[in-house]
């Protein structure tokens, strides 16, 4: 297959923009973002300039609540060795099984460290916010050679992650919902021209082609947000296209502008025997759209309701405004002064004859129906979207029982259960992308810091390429993290400790949430108290033995035969007295 020119890639990019425009994505996504930001009224006209414009942002309330429910559990990636036949008679098979187990342990440990390094939790928050409002979340991972680390052994390069707006990613076949089956994927970035020129120089692009890199009107075609269309003075920017595609099962990439190839087609693995088999991109949809890779968000169905609520309340405010300051009826020539809102102001009637020459026009009676209708629309909207009082925790108190918390949590999770499962599946696919980076790019041993079972830092030697031919299973472990989940867990531990006596104090403290108490300080104080008690017991035993040594054989025999006397001796030792 012949290499594509910059114009070929740009034409493919234009096809992607045309598809998004044909589906009205650009216009809709910009509108959804305005509503999320509270920009929910059209510009005032002469006829509407006095109309109050209240904003009760249910769009943000609902998307924020449902996004929080999707993200309310702590998750971790758990690698395990792929199923192997345990043949104890074959030393090579046993060695292979042990190696796979060691690799799984290392991949699991380092994935937890990498989670913090790439700030995956923040990436997930940003991505889920996009998904809930725009319908589509996109994660993108790259190898960042600017990252340098290590103390004893210096290493260069680390995985780096980012989220992408759905308006900046284009698929060769947007009807195919399986991202890994896409023939090619294009990501657009709006970058300063100086940065792109520097990249071209690093990749040894000819000076003749570098001089062709310039900004033009075509670069603005893919910009849908108002803030994206405004450029700072003297800050010339150019659209850089990153195109991923697969050839013979391996992932390649190239970078170009509208006229110049800035980076030639390059194997993403840069010569590694294994190669990348997965695009380093993950996409998640909030709700599925039939025969389209882009999804549907919450805002798409909320805008009519949001407009109705704002309009009804606005008209209520206008009615109050008109009732408080009604229009004034004045016969021609009756009024010869400017009326103000000054209390006790005297108004002079300049007409000699007639009555009611100046009077307030009678406004219509205030109707309570718009308020009732607004409450009904809001209640139905919350019910339809699953953001009820139970889901928001408005009716939950600190004294609620564990069983009630379980029932209410399960009820509240029903509307977002399918979305949450899609999120977990996305995190699993992200784990597979990380696995490929581990096996391909982590090809030099590096000393990394991981967390042990007690959440304490410990060093580990890591070289992922040692396991490039080892297959691993991967699952996403879900643990409690929300306020009610932690409260429920704590309630169970309390019953095991106080009622069932099934666990001791040390286990009880260890199982409490980290943010509940100062665990390390409490454990240290308990240990110091136990050490003091143990020392006191040893001292008492020594004093008893010394007291026994001072007794005659007859006294000692009587002492051993009479437990009451032994008890008196022990009390005497405790009180500073020795004797029988």
C-alpha positions in Angstrom: 0.0 0.0 0.0 1.4 3.4 -1.1 2.2 5.9 1.6 -0.4 8.7 1.9 0.6 12.3 1.2 -0.2 15.2 3.5 -3.1 16.1 1.2 -4.5 12.5 1.3 -4.5 12.6 5.2 -6.0 16.1 5.1 -8.7 14.9 2.8 -9.5 12.0 5.2 -9.7 14.5 8.0 -12.1 16.6 6.0 -14.2 13.5 5.4 -14.4 13.0 9.2 -15.5 16.6 9.7 -18.1 16.3 7.0 -19.5 13.1 8.7 -19.7 14.9 12.0 -21.5 17.9 10.4 -23.9 15.6 8.5 -24.9 14.2 11.9 -25.1 17.8 13.3 -22.6 16.8 16.0 -20.6 20.0 15.8 -23.6 22.2 16.3 -25.1 20.0 19.0 -21.9 19.5 21.0 -21.3 23.2 21.1 -24.9 23.8 22.3 -24.6 21.0 24.9 -21.5 22.7 26.3 -23.2 26.1 26.5 -26.1 24.6 28.5 -23.6 22.9 30.8 -21.9 26.2 31.4 -25.2 28.0 32.1 -25.5 29.9 28.8 -29.1 28.8 28.2 -30.9 31.9 26.9 -30.8 33.5 23.4 -29.5 37.0 23.0 -32.1 39.6 24.0 -34.0 41.5 21.4 -35.9 44.8 21.6 -39.1 42.8 22.4 -37.5 40.6 25.1 -34.9 43.0 26.7 -37.0 43.3 29.9 -37.7 39.6 30.3 -35.9 38.1 33.3 -33.5 35.3 32.3 -33.1 33.0 35.3 -31.0 29.8 34.9 -31.7 26.7 37.1 -29.0 24.5 35.7 -30.6 21.0 35.9 -28.3 19.9 33.0 -25.2 20.3 35.2 -27.0 18.9 38.2 -28.0 15.7 36.5 -24.7 15.1 34.6 -22.6 15.8 37.7 -24.7 13.5 39.8 -24.7 10.6 37.4 -21.0 11.0 36.6 -20.3 10.9 40.4 -22.3 7.7 40.7 -20.3 6.1 37.8 -17.0 7.0 39.5 -18.0 6.4 43.1 -16.0 3.1 43.4 -12.3 2.6 43.7 -11.0 0.4 40.9 -7.7 -1.4 40.4 -6.2 -3.5 37.6 -5.5 -7.1 38.5 -3.2 -9.1 36.2 -3.1 -12.9 36.7 -1.1 -15.5 34.8 -3.0 -17.1 31.9 -4.2 -20.6 32.5 -1.3 -23.0 32.4 -1.1 -26.8 33.0 0.7 -27.4 36.2 2.9 -30.3 35.4 5.2 -30.7 38.4 7.2 -33.4 36.6 8.4 -30.9 34.0 10.9 -28.4 35.4 10.5 -26.1 32.4 6.8 -26.0 32.8 7.1 -25.2 36.5 9.6 -22.4 35.7 7.2 -21.0 33.0 4.3 -21.0 35.5 6.5 -19.2 38.1 7.7 -16.6 35.6 4.1 -15.9 34.5 3.0 -15.5 38.1 5.9 -13.1 38.9 5.1 -11.1 35.8 1.5 -10.8 36.7 2.5 -9.6 40.2 4.8 -7.0 38.7 2.3 -5.8 36.1 -0.4 -5.4 38.8 1.9 -3.6 41.2 3.3 -1.2 38.5 -0.2 -0.5 37.1 -1.1 0.9 40.5 1.9 3.1 40.5 1.3 4.2 36.9 -2.4 5.0 37.9 -1.0 7.8 40.1 1.7 8.9 37.6 -0.6 9.5 34.7 -3.3 10.8 37.1 -5.8 8.2 35.8 -8.5 9.2 38.3 -8.4 12.8 36.9 -8.5 11.5 33.3 -11.5 9.4 34.2 -13.3 12.4 35.7 -12.7 14.5 32.6 -13.6 11.7 30.2 -16.8 10.8 32.1 -17.8 14.5 32.2 -17.5 14.5 28.4 -19.4 11.2 28.1 -22.3 12.4 30.2 -22.7 15.7 28.4 -21.5 14.9 24.8 -22.1 11.2 24.8 -18.5 10.1 24.1 -15.4 9.8 26.2 -11.9 9.3 24.6 -8.6 8.4 26.3 -5.3 8.6 24.4 -2.0 7.3 25.6 1.5 8.0 24.3 5.1 7.4 25.1 6.6 10.5 26.6 10.4 10.5 26.1 10.7 13.8 28.1 10.0 12.0 31.4 13.2 11.0 33.2 13.3 9.1 36.5 15.2 6.7 38.6 17.9 7.2 41.3 20.5 4.4 41.0 19.5 3.5 37.4 18.3 6.4 35.3 15.5 5.6 32.9 14.0 7.7 30.0 10.4 7.6 28.9 7.0 6.8 30.5 3.4 6.4 29.5 1.5 9.6 29.4 -2.2 10.0 29.0 -4.8 12.6 27.9 -8.5 12.9 27.2 -9.8 14.1 23.8 -12.9 16.0 22.9 -15.0 13.9 20.5 -14.8 16.7 18.0 -11.0 16.1 17.7 -11.1 12.4 16.8 -12.2 11.0 13.4 -12.7 7.4 12.3 -12.3 6.0 8.9 -15.5 4.0 9.4 -17.7 5.8 11.9 -20.4 3.1 11.6 -18.0 0.5 13.1 -18.4 0.6 16.9 -15.3 -1.5 17.6 -12.4 0.9 17.7 -9.7 -1.7 17.2 -11.3 -2.7 13.9 -11.0 0.8 12.5 -8.8 1.0 9.3 -7.4 4.3 10.6 -8.0 7.0 13.2 -7.1 10.7 13.0 -6.6 13.0 16.0 -6.5 16.7 15.4 -4.5 19.1 17.7 -4.3 22.9 17.5 -0.7 23.7 18.2 1.5 26.8 18.0 3.3 26.9 14.6 6.7 27.2 16.3 6.1 23.9 18.1 5.2 22.1 14.9 8.3 23.5 13.1 10.5 22.2 16.0 8.9 18.8 15.6 9.6 18.8 11.9 13.3 19.7 12.5 13.6 16.8 15.0 12.2 14.5 12.3 14.6 15.9 9.7 12.0 17.4 7.4 13.6 19.4 4.6 13.8 23.2 5.0 11.7 23.6 1.8 8.8 21.7 3.4 9.3 23.4 6.8 8.7 26.7 5.0 5.3 25.4 3.8 4.0 25.0 7.3 1.6 27.9 7.8 -1.8 28.7 9.2 -4.8 29.1 6.9 -8.6 29.3 7.0 -8.9 25.5 6.5 -7.5 25.0 10.0 -10.6 26.5 11.6 -13.1 24.1 10.0 -12.9 21.5 12.8 -13.3 24.1 15.6 -16.8 24.0 17.0 -16.4 25.9 20.4 -16.4 29.7 20.5 -13.3 29.6 22.8 -11.5 27.5 20.3 -12.2 29.9 17.4 -10.6 32.8 19.2 -6.8 33.1 18.9 -4.6 35.3 21.0 -2.9 38.2 19.2 0.4 37.1 17.6 -0.2 33.4 18.5 -0.4 31.7 15.1 -1.6 28.1 15.4 -1.7 25.2 13.0 -3.8 22.0 13.0 -1.5 18.9 13.4 -3.1 15.6 12.4 -1.9 12.4 14.1 -3.0 9.4 12.1 -2.9 5.8 13.4 -3.4 2.8 11.2 -2.7 -0.9 11.1 -0.4 -2.8 8.7 0.1 -6.5 9.0 -1.4 -6.5 12.4 1.0 -3.8 13.8 0.1 -0.2 14.6 1.8 2.6 12.7 1.4 6.4 13.1 2.3 9.6 11.2 1.9 13.3 11.8 1.1 16.0 9.2 -0.4 19.4 8.6 -2.6 20.4 5.6 0.5 20.5 3.4 3.5 18.8 5.0 4.3 15.4 6.5 5.9 16.3 9.8 6.6 12.7 10.8 6.9 9.8 8.3 5.0 6.6 8.8 6.6 4.9 11.8 6.1 1.6 13.6 4.6 2.6 17.0 6.8 -0.1 18.6 9.9 1.4 17.0 11.5 -1.9 15.9 10.3 -4.1 18.7 9.8 -7.7 17.6 6.4 -7.9 19.2 4.9 -4.6 18.1 1.7 -2.8 19.1 -1.4 -4.7 18.2 -3.9 -2.2 19.8 -4.5 1.4 19.0 -3.4 3.4 22.1 -6.9 4.9 22.2 -10.0 4.0 24.2 -13.5 5.2 23.6 -16.6 4.9 25.8 -20.2 5.9 25.0 -22.7 7.0 27.6 -25.7 5.6 25.7 -25.2 3.7 22.4 -26.2 5.3 19.1 -27.4 2.8 16.5 -24.7 2.2 13.8 -22.5 5.0 15.0 -19.2 5.0 17.1 -20.2 8.3 18.8 -22.6 8.0 21.7 -25.6 9.9 23.2 -25.2 12.0 26.3 -27.7 13.2 29.0 -28.0 16.7 27.6 -29.4 15.6 24.3 -32.8 14.9 25.9 -32.6 17.5 28.7 -32.5 20.8 26.7 -36.3 21.1 25.9 -37.0 20.5 29.6 -34.3 23.0 30.7 -35.8 25.6 28.4 -39.3 25.0 29.7 -38.2 25.3 33.3 -36.2 28.5 32.7 -39.0 30.0 30.6 -41.7 29.3 33.1 -39.8 30.7 36.0 -38.8 33.7 33.8 -42.4 34.4 33.0 -43.3 34.1 36.7 -40.7 36.7 37.5 -42.0 38.9 34.7 -45.5 38.6 36.1 -44.3 39.7 39.6 -42.4 42.5 38.0 -45.4 43.7 36.1 -47.6 43.4 39.2 -45.2 45.4 41.4 -44.6 48.1 38.8 -47.7 48.0 36.5 -48.0 50.2 33.5 -49.6 53.7 34.0 -52.6 54.9 32.0 -52.6 58.7 31.4 -54.9 60.8 29.3 -53.3 63.1 26.8 -52.0 66.2 28.6 -52.7 64.8 32.1 -49.1 63.9 32.9 -46.4 66.5 32.6 -43.6 65.0 34.7 -41.3 61.9 34.9 -42.6 59.3 37.3 -40.0 57.6 39.5 -40.1 55.0 42.2 -39.7 57.5 45.1 -42.1 56.6 48.0 -44.7 59.3 48.6 -44.1 61.0 45.3 -46.8 63.6 44.3 -48.2 63.2 40.8 -50.0 66.3 39.4 -53.0 65.8 37.1 -52.8 68.7 34.5 -56.3 68.2 33.1 -59.0 70.3 34.7 -62.0 68.2 33.7 -62.6 64.5 34.1 -61.6 61.8 36.5 -59.2 58.8 36.4 -57.0 60.9 34.1 -53.9 59.1 35.6 -54.2 55.6 36.9 -52.5 52.2 37.1 -53.5 49.7 34.5 -54.9 46.6 36.2 -52.5 43.7 35.7 -53.9 40.2 35.3 -54.1 38.1 38.5 -51.0 36.1 39.3 -51.3 32.5 38.3 -49.8 29.6 40.3 -50.1 27.1 37.5 -46.7 27.9 35.9 -45.0 27.2 39.3 -46.9 23.9 39.7 -46.1 22.9 36.1 -42.4 23.8 36.6 -42.2 21.5 39.7 -43.9 18.7 37.8 -41.5 19.0 34.8 -38.5 19.0 37.3 -39.9 15.9 39.1 -40.6 14.0 35.9 -37.1 14.9 34.6 -35.4 13.7 37.7 -37.4 10.5 37.7 -36.8 9.8 34.0 -33.0 10.4 34.4 -32.7 8.5 37.6 -31.5 11.4 39.7 -34.0 11.1 42.5 -33.8 12.0 46.2 -32.4 8.6 47.0 -29.7 8.8 44.3 -28.5 12.3 45.5 -28.6 11.2 49.2 -31.0 13.9 50.2 -33.1 11.6 52.3 -30.2 9.6 53.9 -29.0 10.4 57.4 -26.2 9.3 59.6 -28.4 7.1 61.8 -29.7 5.0 58.9 -29.1 1.3 59.2 -26.7 -0.7 57.1 -29.5 -2.8 55.6 -31.4 0.3 54.6 -28.2 1.8 53.0 -27.7 -1.4 51.0 -31.3 -1.3 49.7 -31.2 2.4 48.9 -27.8 2.1 47.2 -28.9 -0.8 45.0 -32.1 1.1 44.0 -30.1 4.3 43.2 -27.6 2.3 41.0 -30.1 0.8 38.7 -30.3 3.8 36.2 -26.5 3.9 35.9 -25.6 0.3 36.2 -25.2 -0.3 32.5 -23.2 2.9 32.1 -20.9 1.9 35.0 -20.3 -1.5 33.4 -19.3 0.2 30.2 -16.9 2.3 32.2 -15.4 -0.8 33.8 -15.0 -2.5 30.4 -13.2 0.7 29.1 -10.8 0.6 32.1 -10.1 -3.1 31.3 -9.3 -2.2 27.7 -7.0 0.7 28.9 -5.3 -2.0 31.0 -4.6 -4.0 27.9 -3.1 -0.8 26.3 -0.8 -0.4 29.3 0.1 -4.1 29.0 1.3 -3.5 25.5 3.4 -0.5 26.6 4.9 -2.6 29.4 5.9 -5.4 27.0 7.2 -3.2 24.2 8.6 0.1 25.6 9.7 -1.0 29.1 12.6 -2.9 27.6 15.4 -1.7 30.0 15.3 -2.6 33.6 14.3 0.3 35.8 13.9 0.7 39.5 10.4 1.8 40.3 8.4 2.5 43.5 5.3 0.5 44.2 2.8 0.1 47.0 2.8 -2.9 49.3 -0.3 -4.5 50.9 0.0 -1.9 53.7 0.1 1.0 51.2 3.7 1.7 52.0 6.3 2.5 49.3 8.8 -0.2 48.4 11.3 -0.5 45.5 10.9 -3.0 42.6 13.0 -3.9 39.6 10.8 -3.8 36.5 11.4 -4.8 32.9 8.2 -5.5 31.1 9.7 -6.9 27.9 10.8 -10.0 29.8 7.2 -11.1 29.6 6.4 -10.0 26.0 5.5 -13.6 25.1 3.5 -14.3 28.3 -0.2 -14.0 28.2 -2.0 -12.5 31.1 -5.6 -12.4 32.2 -6.9 -9.0 33.4 -9.8 -8.0 35.5 -11.0 -4.8 37.1 -11.3 -5.1 40.9 -14.0 -2.8 42.3 -13.8 -1.7 45.9 -16.0 0.7 48.1 -15.1 4.3 48.2 -18.3 6.4 48.5 -19.5 7.8 51.9 -22.2 5.2 52.2 -20.0 2.2 51.1 -17.4 3.1 53.7 -20.1 3.6 56.3 -21.5 0.2 55.5 -18.1 -1.5 55.7 -17.3 0.2 59.0 -20.7 -0.9 60.4 -19.9 -4.5 59.5 -16.5 -4.4 61.1 -18.0 -2.9 64.2 -20.4 -5.9 64.5 -17.6 -8.4 64.0 -15.5 -6.7 66.7 -18.0 -5.7 69.3 -20.8 -8.3 68.9 -19.3 -11.4 67.3 -15.8 -11.0 68.8 -14.6 -12.5 65.5 -11.7 -10.0 65.0 -9.3 -8.3 67.4 -8.7 -4.6 67.8 -5.7 -4.6 65.5 -7.6 -6.2 62.6 -10.5 -3.8 63.3 -8.3 -0.7 63.0 -6.5 -2.0 59.9 -9.8 -2.6 58.1 -11.2 0.9 58.8 -11.0 3.5 55.9 -7.8 5.4 55.7 -9.5 8.7 56.0 -11.6 7.7 59.0 -8.9 8.0 61.7 -5.1 8.4 62.1 -4.5 4.7 61.7 -0.7 4.7 62.0 -0.7 6.9 65.1 -3.4 4.8 66.7 -1.6 1.6 66.0 1.6 3.0 67.5 -0.2 4.1 70.7 -1.9 0.7 71.0 1.5 -1.1 70.6 3.1 1.2 73.2 0.3 0.5 75.7 0.6 -3.3 75.1 4.4 -3.0 75.6 3.9 -1.2 78.9 1.4 -3.8 80.1 3.7 -6.7 79.1 6.6 -5.0 80.9 4.5 -4.6 84.1 3.5 -8.3 84.0 7.1 -9.4 83.6 8.2 -7.1 86.5 5.4 -8.5 88.7 6.4 -12.1 87.9 10.0 -11.3 88.8 9.0 -9.8 92.1 6.9 -12.8 92.9 9.8 -15.1 92.2 12.0 -13.0 94.4 9.4 -13.2 97.2 9.1 -16.9 96.9 12.9 -17.3 97.1 12.9 -15.5 100.6 10.4 -18.1 102.0 11.3 -21.2 103.9 10.4 -24.7 102.5 7.5 -25.0 105.0 6.1 -21.6 104.0 6.6 -22.3 100.3 4.8 -25.7 100.6 1.9 -24.0 102.5 1.8 -21.3 99.8 1.6 -23.8 96.9 -1.1 -25.8 98.7 -3.2 -22.8 99.4 -4.2 -20.7 96.4 -5.7 -18.0 98.6 -2.3 -17.4 100.2 -0.7 -17.2 96.7 -3.3 -14.5 95.8 -2.4 -12.5 98.9 1.3 -12.8 98.1 0.6 -11.4 94.6 -1.5 -8.6 96.1 1.2 -7.8 98.5 3.8 -7.6 95.7 1.5 -5.3 93.9 1.2 -3.1 97.0 4.8 -3.1 97.9 4.6 -5.7 100.7 6.4 -9.1 100.8 5.4 -11.9 103.2 2.8 -14.5 104.0 
